[in-house]
Structure formats: structure tokens, C-alpha cells
Amino acid sequence: MARWQPDAPGRLAAAALDLFEERGYENTTVIGIAERAGLTKSTFFRHFPDKREVLFGESAMTGLLAGAIAAAPAAAGPLEAVAHALDVLGREVFADDRREFSARRQAVLEANPELREREARKRIGLVDAMTEALEHRGVPGRTARVAAKLGALAWEIAHDEWIATNGEDFASLVRQVLAEVREVSAAC
Amino acid sequence: MARWQPDAPGRLAAAALDLFEERGYENTTVIGIAERAGLTKSTFFRHFPDKREVLFGESAMTGLLAGAIAAAPAAAGPLEAVAHALDVLGREVFADDRREFSARRQAVLEANPELREREARKRIGLVDAMTEALEHRGVPGRTARVAAKLGALAWEIAHDEWIATNGEDFASLVRQVLAEVREVSAAC
């Protein structure tokens, strides 16, 4: 009989990250991750299909972004709606107490081709979700795709800077990168 | 005694693409590729380390882009220098007689995770090369990275549109996407 486990996905992700660092991704098993988290294998499989997925909370993030784009003020242009969604992401996901976890996660990803490939697929999925959410606001196809990809560009640079430094929060780094995009493209 | 083979890399890439389509990537061997191209295995290995590399002319493309950015007019801003490099790419690589090959290559990549991962790494390498070439022009680090990533964004969308349609050339699609970037980011 499964008891409810508070934040089981978060505990499993933290345990997986520990083990990927200690033993390497290849040498880590689902049972090992569950044990380290103080949970059972079946709890693991209620949340993730395999060890590869444990660092990728993709569906939650997709829902968060699509919801925030839908909820952006009606007067907001496409990139403003995306920036609004990245503000929400900064509050809900990339908050300051997550910085160290994110930096360690990034280092594990960079060392493992299988995880890098998974991350690349996740990004494509998130860009597609943002594009679709913009199209629901009536933004034409190519414009929606450009705005979603600009959001991903700002996200990626801001995330790298956020995990490398301390002090500045994710959302303000996103705004700085978008200001840079505006300046650079205005001069072309 | 090896004779000089005109455009051996191009013939090997064309043969590999045929076989990847016919038999699948997994079932294709280096010997099979060389035979189909009418060349020897040792000619293959003079140009590529393994079958995975045969669709990725990365070092030539890196040199082309870095050279074109260096050669852009001194007065050109960072994104204009990148656009100049993409014009050269459109003439030298993505010319109209290459459209069908590019469309087939893209389909093979999409069907194969190993090749997708290789393509993602190639893109990172090309963005890094463009960033570095801009820094050599005196562009500050973050601005250089933003301009290089905007170039990659325009390249990716223009390439998708170029292989899907006929008529418009690669360079003019790039310019259209960059104009869209300017409009979208000005309104944010």
C-alpha cells in the first residue's frame, strides 16, 4: 500500500543527481536512486519511466510556460508574453534556492551524451509548446516561432549566467539578454 | 597508391545518405558507403573518422563562417557581420542544387537520435566559432554570443523553410527571419 510521499519527484531527482556525480550515470540504477531517496522502486516508476527521465520535469514546465503565455495581458506582444512566462519560471523553478542544484545538474548533463540529447529534445518540446501557446493568442506561425526561439535563447544565456554567478536573479538576467537582442537586431 | 579522387567527400556523403535511407543508419557500414561511392575504405578514412561523421562537414563550415565574419566590412555591426556570413553560406553551401540533398539529410537526421545529437553538437560548435570570430572584431562577450545565437536561430528557421518550399533562396529567407526578430524584439 503506497503512502503519499511529500515531493517524491524532487527527492528522487536530488538522489539521482548525487549518484550520477558519485558513480556516473551509467553505473547508477533506478533501485539505487530510490534507496538513496528513502523511497521504493514502485514510487520511482509512478513518477518516471526510467533513470534517464529523472532530471527532466518536462511536462510540468511545459504546462507552466503554456499557462503563463495564455495568462499574459491581452495587450502584450508575442515576445512580451514569452518574457512574462520566463518571469513565472524564474519564480517557480529557477528561484535562488535552486541555483546550486541547477549548476550541478548542468555539469552532469554536459558530461553525458545521452542526457545532453534528452535536454536538447526537451528544449525543442518547450519551444514547440511556447509557439503553440502564442498561436492560440492569434500570433501568426512564423512570428510565434521566432518569439518562442528568442525566449529559448534568452533562457539559455540567462541560465548559464545565473548558475555561474551569484546575486542576479534569473528573470532579470532574461530581461537583460532580451534588451541585448533588441539592440543587436536593431543595428542590423 | 591512392589516386586523387575529385570531390571524394561529396561522393561519400551522397552514397551514405542513399544507404541510410535504404537500409537505415544502423545497418550501413563504412565499406558499404565506400563501395556505393566507387571508392575504397582507405579513401573514406582519409576524409572521415567513422560513418557518423560523413554527413557533417563541420570544419569546412566553421572555416567558412569565421572567415566571412572576419571579412565583413569594418563598419558592420555584429549581427550584420553574421548575416554577411550567412549570405556566403547560402552561396557556397545552401545553393539551389543542394536543396534536395539537404531535405533528405534532414529527414535522416530526424529519424536517428545519434545523428541528431551529432547535429546538436555541430550547432554548438558553429555558434562558438561565430562568437569567437565576433570577439576578434572587438565585440564584447555577451553581445557576441547573442549575435551568434541570433544567426543560428535565423539559419535554423530559414533552413527549414528553404528545404520545405521552392523558389526563395536561403540568404533571402535568413534576411526575412532577421527582420522578424527585429520587429518582435522591438515590441517587447
Interface residues (C-beta under 8 A of the other chain):
Chain A: G77 P78 L79 E80 A83 P113 R116 E117 A120 R142 T143 R145 V146 A147 K149 L150 L153 E156 I157 V177 L178 E180 V181 R182 E183 V184 S185 A186 A187 C188
Chain B: G77 P78 L79 E80 A83 P113 R116 E117 A120 R142 T143 R145 V146 A147 K149 L150 L153 E156 I157 V177 L178 E180 V181 R182 E183 V184 S185 A186 A187 C188
